Amino acid sequence: MNPSRGESLTAVPMSSAAEVEEAVAEALKAFPDWRETPPNDRAQVMFRLKAMLEDEFEELAMGICQEHGKTLVEARGDLRRGIEMVEYACGAPTLLMGESLENIARGIDCHTDRIPLGVVAGICPFNFPALVPMWMWPLALVCGNCFILKPSEKVPLTMQRIAGMMKKAGLPDGVFSIVHGGREVVDALLEHPGVAAVSFVGSTPVAEAVYQKGCLHGKRVQAAGGAKNFLVILPDADVAATASALRDSAFGCAGERCMAGSVAVAVGEAGERVLPALVDILGSMRIGPTDTADQPDMGALITGAHRDRVKELISLGEAKGGKVLADGRSVRVDDAPGGYYVGPTIIDGVDYGNDLSTTEVFGPVLSVMRARTLDDAIAAANRQSFGNGACLFTTSGKAAREFRHRVSAGMVGINVGVPAPLAYFPFTGWNRSFFGDLHMQGREGVLFYTKQKTTTVRWFSFGEGDIWVK
């Protein structure tokens, strides 16, 4: 569907368990040759793919706008961050280097190598049609694995187009494949004995279920879940810069991202200083379709059902005592009346008796809590069960250090509203935002898609007697 207009784009084929079996069989067949392909040659495929992605960058970005509803600026960012993962994967020869130590005992050396796992799978959500799949397959492939991707059935077109480019870049048949579908396909991947590892991004309940089922079937699993990211504002924060950062964090991508700012905690008089400036900014934001040259500031939500859920959560938050400072429930887009729109919404006076303080909304809604001190704000952030991001806005280095040290979140921003790391750093969600040991991106991504082999070597010199390890 095109969320901007509520119109159909294409039909998505729903794969069966038998088709998953076929994809795994083809991947297992291709794996021995791909594993023996030198890392530099595997990296060359990524170099060629990177060039193709750059050549077709604008066309791909507009395709993301059409199938997802992001603005063109947001779609470009989605694709650019994905390309950065391809760039990182181009360093395969360095990333895959092992370790060696001479003379661990007299005449004996030890070597550790990184070995591909075999066939691995990725299960992706709708909110980043390019980036989230590209968290997975570039590193998996250059590590020598074969990869089976299940993109979201809501946004299948972007990765379908990129898969065609991968073929042109020289990726052998069977090394990468796509299966579409829902639970039947996911279960088939999790249960198949030929799949060695699974990467997943989605909601926390599903992430936990995927992790448990994958582990039960002997697989290595990394499963990223939902989030409730807190933005703490101290009274000394720069008003204009903080208001701008809050707008981008809470309402960028229409709030449909696991690093979106969801709860602002105003300490002391910070709320009276920053909130009026934020409300003023929202008054000039344009909401509308993103599939045209005239781009808005914010696009549609992914489906009508999700739009209705977001509106219901806003109403529930208001009914439980929240004060609506900006209300996006009644937004109208005259040139796209069938689109799935909710405007930027701010609800002040939220506390822990309000669902908006703990439930992941995944929409353009910023809840505001009040705190007397930084200690109180940190305690509020640490009470919720998630642990993706937490941000502090301040000019105090002392406060920033205290916050960074004590807040229970894996990715921390200081005067940064969306502290999502670049490709060469891991995406380190904590608590119920992540299930597993090794995160996506960076060095941890390489470790996840490889296993270690340690070889102890001893050669006898001519005429040498026995040498015993001491």
VOGU-3710 file (C-alpha; in Angstrom, 3 decimals, decimal comma):
1> mnpsrgeslt> 0,000/0,000/0,000  0,928/3,640/-0,471  0,248/5,040/3,040  0,152/8,599/1,733  -3,048/7,848/-0,170  -4,300/4,506/1,106  -3,918/3,036/-2,375  -2,563/-0,334/-3,469  0,894/-0,454/-5,070  1,311/-4,160/-5,753
11> avpmssaaev> 0,433/-7,657/-4,595  2,914/-9,431/-2,329  3,424/-13,182/-2,840  3,167/-15,037/0,457  5,803/-17,758/0,569  5,073/-21,167/2,029  7,130/-23,409/4,285  7,990/-25,422/1,168  9,477/-22,323/-0,462  11,530/-21,655/2,659
21> eeavaealka> 12,805/-25,224/2,383  13,784/-24,551/-1,225  15,559/-21,295/-0,332  17,535/-22,984/2,442  18,485/-25,861/0,137  19,780/-23,438/-2,504  21,718/-21,503/0,131  23,295/-24,665/1,529  24,293/-25,631/-1,994  25,903/-22,231/-2,633
31> fpdwretppn> 27,649/-21,962/0,732  30,799/-24,076/0,149  31,911/-22,049/-2,890  30,981/-18,719/-1,286  32,883/-19,603/1,867  35,983/-20,402/-0,213  35,720/-17,076/-2,063  38,525/-14,862/-0,680  37,288/-12,046/1,595  38,712/-9,461/-0,776
41> draqvmfrlk> 36,637/-10,885/-3,642  33,524/-10,904/-1,457  34,251/-7,277/-0,609  34,522/-6,418/-4,305  30,866/-7,401/-4,716  30,037/-4,845/-2,021  32,157/-2,182/-3,727  30,250/-2,711/-6,978  26,915/-2,748/-5,157  27,774/0,487/-3,360
51> amledefeel> 28,378/2,185/-6,728  25,033/0,919/-8,055  23,196/2,122/-4,963  24,707/5,582/-5,409  23,755/5,650/-9,098  20,121/4,823/-8,306  19,977/6,633/-4,966  17,181/9,084/-5,749  15,008/6,479/-7,464  15,357/4,119/-4,495
61> amgicqehgk> 14,630/6,912/-2,022  11,454/7,891/-3,853  10,428/4,231/-3,853  10,750/4,234/-0,058  8,506/7,312/0,062  5,869/5,532/-1,985  5,733/2,245/-0,102  6,358/3,568/3,405  5,132/7,170/3,595  8,417/8,719/4,764
71> tlveargdlr> 9,373/12,144/3,498  12,069/12,224/0,843  14,583/13,603/3,350  13,821/10,708/5,709  13,937/8,145/2,893  17,334/9,451/1,834  18,530/9,063/5,402  17,153/5,508/5,568  19,030/4,558/2,416  22,211/6,485/3,285
81> rgiemveyac> 22,591/4,729/6,617  22,070/1,410/4,844  24,763/2,247/2,304  27,095/3,021/5,208  26,686/-0,617/6,278  27,711/-1,705/2,774  30,742/0,595/3,020  31,676/-0,937/6,372  31,344/-4,420/4,903  33,813/-3,458/2,164
91> gaptllmges> 36,504/-3,730/4,845  36,008/-7,505/5,069  39,716/-8,437/4,821  40,452/-6,347/7,909  37,238/-7,174/9,754  37,865/-10,920/9,418  41,485/-10,961/10,528  42,217/-13,501/13,229  44,763/-13,507/16,046  48,067/-15,301/16,489
101> leniargidc> 50,605/-15,747/19,243  54,006/-17,385/18,850  55,565/-19,606/21,489  52,613/-20,135/23,770  54,967/-22,880/24,877  58,375/-23,813/23,532  58,045/-24,415/19,783  54,254/-24,124/19,797  52,134/-21,369/18,200  48,405/-20,640/18,423
111> htdriplgvv> 46,103/-19,093/15,790  42,448/-18,039/15,957  40,399/-17,595/12,760  36,865/-16,323/12,141  34,738/-18,865/10,239  31,306/-18,226/8,633  28,288/-19,891/10,224  26,632/-21,140/7,025  23,070/-20,122/6,168  21,667/-17,239/8,221
121> agicpfnfpa> 18,324/-15,424/8,081  16,998/-11,931/8,718  13,427/-10,981/9,702  12,667/-7,279/9,319  10,007/-4,697/10,287  8,344/-2,088/8,089  9,803/1,115/9,495  13,155/1,194/7,658  12,776/-0,624/4,313  16,476/-0,207/3,452
131> lvpmwmwpla> 18,421/0,344/6,673  17,229/-2,506/8,881  17,789/-5,271/6,290  21,172/-3,677/5,590  22,076/-3,932/9,271  22,156/-7,652/8,530  23,036/-8,971/5,084  26,117/-6,871/4,116  28,119/-8,145/7,090  26,648/-11,641/6,904
141> lvcgncfilk> 27,631/-11,961/3,241  31,186/-10,614/3,472  31,754/-12,923/6,441  31,133/-15,794/4,010  27,559/-16,736/4,911  24,549/-17,203/2,669  21,563/-15,062/3,627  17,771/-15,473/3,487  15,805/-12,259/4,044  12,178/-11,955/5,075
151> psekvpltmq> 11,299/-8,276/4,674  8,089/-6,829/6,033  5,177/-7,627/3,755  4,193/-3,949/4,170  7,386/-2,673/2,465  8,773/-5,425/0,193  9,693/-3,383/-2,880  12,876/-1,645/-1,740  14,775/-4,824/-0,940  13,391/-6,522/-4,041
161> riagmmkkag> 15,007/-3,782/-6,130  18,273/-3,959/-4,208  18,350/-7,755/-4,605  18,359/-7,249/-8,369  21,373/-4,959/-7,992  23,173/-7,567/-5,896  22,824/-10,046/-8,746  24,282/-7,498/-11,195  27,123/-6,780/-8,748  28,244/-10,389/-9,083
171> lpdgvfsivh> 26,707/-12,157/-6,108  26,409/-15,867/-7,024  23,053/-17,619/-7,243  21,766/-18,959/-3,939  23,944/-16,732/-1,761  21,108/-14,259/-1,156  17,384/-14,885/-1,422  14,122/-13,289/-0,320  11,051/-15,020/1,082  7,845/-13,097/1,769
181> ggrevvdall> 5,160/-13,896/4,261  4,065/-13,912/7,864  4,227/-16,292/10,794  4,403/-19,485/8,715  7,583/-18,270/7,028  9,104/-17,017/10,289  8,427/-20,333/12,023  9,896/-22,253/9,091  13,120/-20,232/9,294  13,354/-20,596/13,074
191> ehpgvaavsf> 12,759/-24,343/12,977  14,858/-25,294/9,947  18,000/-27,218/10,954  19,901/-25,738/8,010  19,598/-22,166/9,337  22,443/-21,433/11,743  21,495/-17,957/12,970  18,628/-15,476/12,876  18,615/-11,677/13,122  15,311/-10,018/14,008
201> vgstpvaeav> 13,982/-6,481/14,469  10,407/-5,813/15,566  8,201/-5,418/18,632  9,374/-6,666/22,019  6,807/-9,486/22,402  7,722/-10,902/18,994  11,456/-10,348/19,552  11,281/-12,350/22,766  9,303/-15,132/21,070  11,752/-15,271/18,153
211> yqkgclhgkr> 14,698/-15,390/20,546  13,197/-18,185/22,623  12,125/-20,294/19,661  15,384/-19,786/17,782  17,440/-20,768/20,813  15,187/-23,777/21,402  16,114/-24,959/17,906  19,833/-24,473/18,496  20,329/-21,217/16,615  22,332/-18,133/17,381
221> vqaaggaknf> 19,815/-15,261/17,696  19,958/-11,488/17,966  16,496/-9,958/18,395  15,954/-6,215/18,720  12,626/-5,158/20,214  10,700/-2,002/21,009  11,591/1,067/23,016  10,375/3,930/25,172  13,126/6,529/24,880  13,291/9,279/27,505
231> lvilpdadva> 14,511/12,806/26,767  15,555/14,623/29,953  15,673/18,426/29,793  17,515/20,462/32,429  16,729/24,141/33,068  20,092/25,225/31,632  19,452/23,591/28,228  19,643/25,780/25,130  15,997/26,493/24,337  16,091/26,778/20,535
241> atasalrdsa> 18,477/23,862/20,000  16,580/21,631/22,427  13,175/22,405/20,901  14,532/21,607/17,440  16,076/18,341/18,672  12,820/17,327/20,387  10,873/17,944/17,183  13,245/15,806/15,131  13,424/13,042/17,741  9,715/12,711/18,502
251> fgcagercma> 8,186/13,512/15,111  10,817/12,525/12,564  9,684/9,506/10,519  6,240/10,179/12,068  7,575/8,585/15,258  7,809/5,166/13,600  11,297/4,249/14,769  12,724/2,497/17,792  14,985/5,468/18,565  12,188/8,063/18,547
261> gsvavavgea> 11,957/10,313/21,571  8,770/9,241/23,331  8,798/10,840/26,791  10,271/14,244/27,621  11,103/14,713/31,304  11,215/18,413/32,129  13,287/19,121/35,242  12,351/22,176/37,283  11,345/25,103/35,090  12,704/23,469/31,909
271> gervlpalvd> 9,186/22,728/30,683  8,102/26,346/30,881  11,189/27,355/28,893  11,231/24,685/26,166  7,659/23,486/25,577  6,270/26,794/24,238  9,129/26,922/21,735  8,428/23,335/20,659  4,689/23,952/20,252  5,498/27,022/18,172
281> ilgsmrigpt> 7,718/24,952/15,846  5,001/22,349/15,371  2,577/25,012/14,238  4,546/25,468/11,018  4,974/21,763/10,201  3,277/20,599/6,998  1,653/17,146/6,965  0,903/15,446/3,670  1,696/12,914/0,945  5,342/12,139/0,287
291> dtadqpdmga> 4,997/10,668/-3,211  5,149/14,043/-4,989  7,779/16,702/-5,667  6,153/19,044/-3,130  7,467/17,421/0,035  5,873/17,925/3,483  7,634/17,977/6,852  5,915/14,775/7,990  4,191/11,944/6,159  1,640/9,246/6,895
301> litgahrdrv> 1,660/6,280/9,254  2,053/2,826/7,747  -1,576/1,570/7,886  -5,050/2,723/8,784  -5,144/0,280/11,692  -1,935/1,709/13,120  -3,249/5,261/12,717  -6,362/4,317/14,668  -4,273/2,709/17,434  -2,166/5,860/17,822
311> kelislgeak> -5,287/8,009/18,081  -6,742/5,668/20,697  -3,575/5,902/22,808  -3,698/9,700/22,638  -7,316/9,686/23,802  -6,500/7,224/26,580  -3,611/9,394/27,739  -5,867/12,433/27,814  -8,564/10,545/29,712  -6,023/9,603/32,387
321> ggkvladgrs> -5,162/13,212/33,133  -2,829/14,286/30,353  -3,117/17,838/29,033  -2,988/18,028/25,238  -0,712/20,900/24,170  -0,694/19,954/20,482  -3,344/17,642/19,036  -2,787/15,740/15,790  -5,862/13,519/15,930  -8,005/15,720/13,713
331> vrvddapggy> -5,400/16,574/11,087  -6,822/16,731/7,542  -4,909/16,342/4,302  -7,261/17,536/1,578  -5,166/16,350/-1,375  -4,785/12,831/0,093  -7,996/12,088/2,023  -7,369/8,328/1,979  -3,951/8,596/3,648  -3,169/7,431/7,175
341> yvgptiidgv> -2,327/10,680/8,961  -1,861/11,748/12,574  -0,297/15,128/13,262  2,372/15,926/15,885  0,904/15,547/19,365  2,207/16,672/22,772  0,569/15,571/26,038  1,781/17,225/29,246  1,296/15,993/32,799  1,842/12,298/32,084
351> dygndlstte> 2,811/10,132/35,049  3,347/6,421/35,661  -0,370/5,835/36,003  -0,719/6,779/32,343  -0,196/4,217/29,576  1,674/6,829/27,541  4,564/6,610/30,016  5,197/2,901/29,394  3,570/1,822/26,103  5,470/2,106/22,836
361> vfgpvlsvmr> 3,216/4,301/20,688  5,277/4,183/17,472  3,680/7,382/16,266  4,112/11,182/16,418  3,297/11,516/20,111  5,510/13,128/22,754  4,467/12,638/26,366  5,779/15,088/28,959  6,568/14,176/32,552  7,718/16,571/35,249
371> artlddaiaa> 10,619/16,007/37,657  12,057/18,072/40,483  15,702/16,995/40,082  18,009/15,135/37,713  17,951/12,214/40,157  14,170/12,038/39,842  14,381/12,198/36,040  16,924/9,367/35,873  14,769/7,283/38,210  11,769/7,865/35,931
381> anrqsfgnga> 13,721/6,805/32,851  15,016/3,697/34,602  11,587/2,522/35,787  10,371/1,458/32,342  11,241/-1,950/30,936  12,895/-0,935/27,676  16,458/0,249/27,217  17,269/1,517/23,736  17,954/5,240/24,060  18,045/8,015/26,642
391> clfttsgkaa> 19,029/11,636/26,057  19,945/14,624/28,196  19,808/18,274/27,184  22,069/20,476/29,271  25,127/22,741/29,270  26,524/21,046/32,387  29,323/18,544/31,900  28,852/17,321/35,467  25,184/16,550/34,852  25,985/14,900/31,529
401> refrhrvsag> 28,548/12,598/33,121  26,148/11,644/35,910  23,382/10,896/33,414  25,591/8,854/31,112  26,851/6,812/34,050  23,520/6,082/35,727  20,834/5,855/33,051  19,779/2,307/32,105  19,885/2,519/28,314  22,292/1,151/25,761
411> mvginvgvpa> 22,514/4,280/23,586  22,872/7,668/25,257  22,642/11,113/23,699  23,976/14,320/25,207  22,264/17,205/23,407  21,499/14,654/20,672  17,882/13,621/20,236  18,402/10,417/18,234  21,606/8,724/19,482  21,600/5,963/16,850
421> playfpftgw> 25,208/4,890/16,209  26,876/4,790/12,805  27,684/1,547/10,999  31,020/0,947/12,712  29,513/1,104/16,226  27,092/-1,531/17,581  23,384/-0,785/18,006  23,385/-1,544/21,720  19,837/-1,873/23,034  19,455/-3,013/26,656
431> nrsffgdlhm> 16,829/-4,614/28,878  13,674/-5,625/26,969  14,779/-3,738/23,885  17,192/-6,540/22,959  17,413/-10,304/23,359  20,780/-11,923/22,732  24,453/-11,322/23,367  25,878/-9,765/20,200  24,263/-6,651/18,725  23,872/-5,533/15,129
441> qgregvlfyt> 26,361/-3,265/13,355  30,049/-2,749/14,011  32,459/-5,316/15,346  29,680/-7,122/17,204  27,939/-7,752/13,882  31,059/-9,493/12,572  31,300/-11,572/15,737  27,642/-12,592/15,435  27,990/-13,854/11,864  31,185/-15,846/12,492
451> kqktttvrwf> 32,455/-18,516/14,843  36,014/-18,939/16,061  38,409/-21,732/15,254  41,577/-21,951/17,341  44,498/-23,987/16,008  47,516/-24,978/18,085  50,560/-25,761/15,899  53,810/-27,565/16,625  56,511/-28,431/14,074  59,526/-30,546/14,906
461> sfgegdiwvk> 62,894/-29,450/13,578  65,020/-32,076/11,813  66,855/-34,196/14,361  65,032/-32,598/17,257  64,129/-34,715/20,207  60,878/-34,599/22,063  59,835/-31,199/23,332  57,146/-31,360/25,952  54,874/-28,513/26,840  55,880/-27,197/30,212
//
